[in-house]
Amino acid sequence: PNLDKTDKEVAVKIDASSGESHGPNLDKTDKAVVVKIDTSGGESHGLNLDKTDKENLVVMKIGDYGLIREYNKTAGLAAVKVGDRISKVNGVGGTAKELMAKIGAKAPMEIEFEHCIEKQINFEKKGRALGLSLIMNDKTTCITVQRIDAGLIADSNAAATLPTGQVKVHDKIMAIDGKTGTAPSLMADIKAKETFTMTLYSWNI
C-alpha cells in the first residue's frame, strides 16, 4: 500500500576540494569544476548519470572511454568524480531532463560539476517508522530521498549538531553498512535491519 508507480520509477514510503587549474579547459570555484568539452565531432562525454530525482542529475559512473575520462587524466585534484552533480550547462541550470538534453547535444559546451559531501549516519529503529519517501528503480545503484515526514529521520535531524549528521531531501542513499548494490537490495537491507549505518551523497541544493 505504500507504493506509488510513476512511469518506470517507484516512490516508496518505508517504516522502518580544492584543486589547481590544469590547462585552459578548467575554471575552479569553491566546490565545483567547470569542464569544457566539444562533442560536435560525435565524441561522447562518457558519463553514466542518475536522473531519478528530477531536480538532480548525478554522475554514477565515468566510462572507460569518453571526453570526461580524457579530461580526468590530467585534472589531478580537480577531476570529475562519481557523486558529482551537474549543476549547470553553459552557465545555465535546469531540471535533470533539461540538463540531459543539453549535454546530449553535439556541440561545444561547459559543464559545471558540484562535488558531493559523503555522509555516514547511524540509525536504530526501536520500532519507529523512518518517515522517508524515496524514489528508486530496479536499474539504479542508489535511492533518492524525496520527502522527510515525521519519524526517526526527522527526530535524528533535529538532534544532529552538524549538517553532516542530517538526511536531506535530494540526498542519495549509496550503501547500507558499507554494502553497495542495486536500489532494491539497498531497500531490502533498510527494511530488514534494526540498526544500520547509511552512506549518503549530499549537495547544496
N, C-alpha and C positions, 0 to 999 in steps of 0.2 A: 504493500500500500504506500510505501514511501518512494516509489519510482515514478518519475515523470519523463517520458521519452520525447525528445525533440530532435528530429532528423536522425543522425547517427550518434548523437550524444545522449547521455543519460544523466539527469540530475538526481543525486542520491542524498537523502537525509538520513543520517545514521544515529543510533543511540550509542549508544556506546561512543684602485692600485695606481697607485700612480706609476707611470712609466714614462720613458723618454720617447720623443718622436724619432721615428726611423724613416727617413725619406719624405718625399713631398706628398704621399698619399695618406697621411695621418694627421689629424688635428686632435689634440688631447684636451679633455675637460676633466673635471674633478673625478667623476666615477663613470665616465663614458669615453668611448673612442669613436671617431668618425672615419670610416674607411671609404676610399674612393675606388670604385671598380667600374669596368666597362664591359657590358655583356652584348654590345652591338654586333660583335663578330660571332655570336652563338655560344659563347662560353657560359658556363653555369657558375652561380655563386657557391654551389656545393653544400648548402645548409639543409638539414632536416629540422623543420620547425613545428612547434606545437601551437595550434590555434584554437584549442577547445575553449579558452577564455576569449571572448570576442573583443576584449579591450587590451589583450596582452599577447604579443607574438614572441615566442621564446625559442632560442636555439637549443635543441635536444641532442644534436649530433653534427659534427663537422666531417664531411665526407673525405675520403682519401684523395679525391681529386676535386678541383674547383678553384675559383679565384680567391676565396677566403682561406683555403688551405695554403695557397701560394703566398698570400699576404702574411699569414702567421709564421712562415719560415724565417722571416727577418724582423718580425714585430717585437720580439722579446716580451717584456712585461706588459706591453700594450696589445697583446694578441687577443683576438676574439675567442671567447670561451663558451663551453657548454654552460647553460644557465643565463647567458646574456639575453636581454630582451631587445628587440628592435623598437626603438622609441620614435625615430624619425627617418624618413627617406627624403633626400633633397631638402632638408630643413623643415619638413612638414610632418606632423604627427598624424594619427588616424586610428581607425579600428584595425584589428588583425586582418580582416578581409581587405581593407583598403591598402594596407602596407604590403600584404602578399601580392596584390596586383602590381604595385609599383616596383617591387624587387624582381617580379617576373617579366618585366619589360626588357626588350632588347635595346639597351641604351646605356650611356654613361650615367652613373648615379653616386650619390653619397649616402651611406647607411650609418646611422648613429646607433651604437650598441651601448646599453646601460648594463653594467655588471650587477650580478645578483649578490645578495647577502645570504649566506648559508647559515641556517639556524638549526639547532638540535634542542628539542624541548621534551622533558619527561612528563608523562601523564599516568595517573592511577584513577581508574573509573570509579571504584567503590559504588557500583550500581547506578551511577549517574549517566544521563544522556550527554553525549559530547555537544550536541546542539549545533552541528555543522550541516550545511547544504553544500554538496560537492558536485563537480562536473567531471565526467570521465567518459572514455570509450575503450573498447576492447584492445585497440591497437597502440595506445599511448603507454608510456612508462612513467606517468605522473598523474596526480589527481589535483584538480584546481579547486580552491576554496571559493565558493560562490557567495555564501552568506553565513554569518555567525549569529545564532539565536541564543536564547537563554540556555545555560547548561555549563558543563565542565570547562569548555574552552573559554567562554566569556568570563567565568569566575577566575580562571587562571590568568587571563589577560589583565583583569582588574588588579590582581595581586602582584603581577610582574613589575619589577623595578626598572627594567630596561626594555626598549623596543625589541631587542633580540630575543626576549623571552615571551613575545606575544605572537599569536597567529593572526594574520590579517587577510582580509578579502583580497583576492588575486594571488595569494601565496600558492605555491605548488608543492604538494607532498611528494617527495622523491624517494624516501626509504622509511621502513619501519624496523627499528632495532638494527640499523645498518644494512638491512637486506633490501636490495632493489628488485624490480620486476615489473610486470605489466600492471596496469591500473587495477584489474580485477584481483590480482594476487595481493597487491597492497591493501585493497579494500577488505579482503578476507582476513588479513593479519590484524587490521584495525578492529574488526568485529570480534575476532576470536580472543584477543589478548586483554587481560585485565590491567596490566601495566606495560608500557612501551615507551620507546624514545622515537619521536617523529622528527625526521630530517626534512626541512622545507627550504625552498628557494623563495626569496622575497625581494621586492623592488620598491622604490619610492613612487608609487602610482597614486 
